[in-house]
């Protein structure tokens, strides 16, 4: 499994410590622009689990991900898990193959 740098992950505490109030407002506006772009194109608001590659359990998690990726894909192979009483659960949806990204950028009106 080839790891790609597809996502940008920043710790909130680092953002708040590193940016001035003005820079933070600009950053928040940029994040809002991306959220609006995704909504305009009908893309869902995703939620991710992030695993630092320096963690001792990372190799085991990577092997688990590789095994799941190599499993045959089926249209009905969509799993949902909701933990009781949790505000948000997590979903694993493997029914869709990767699609090419949108080439057009949504501009805020």
Residue, then its C-alpha position, 0 to 999 in steps of 0.5 A: x500500500x502506497x501512502x499518499x500525502x492526500x490530506x493536510x492535518x494540523x493540530x488546533x492547539x498549534x494553529x492557535x499558538x502559531x497564528x495571530x488573531x488576524x491570521x486565524x480569521x484568514x485561516x478560518x475563512x479559507x477553511x470555510x471556502x473549502x467547506x462551501x466548495x465541497x457543499x456546492x459540489x455535493x460532497x459530504x462533510x467528512x470526518x477522519x481518524x488520524x494516526x501518527x506514523x510515529x506511534x508504535x501501533x502504526x504498522x499494525x493499523x497499516x496492515x489492517x488497512x492494507x488487508x481491507x483494501x485488498x479485500x474484494x469490493x462489492x456494491x453491498x459492502x457498506x458498513x456502518x457503526x454507531x456507538x451507543x450514546x456517542x454524538x458521532x459514530x463512524x462509517x466505512x463506505x467501500x461501495x464507490x471506487x475513487x473518482x477523479x477530483x473536480x476540476x472547477x473551483x466554486x467561488x463564494x457568491 
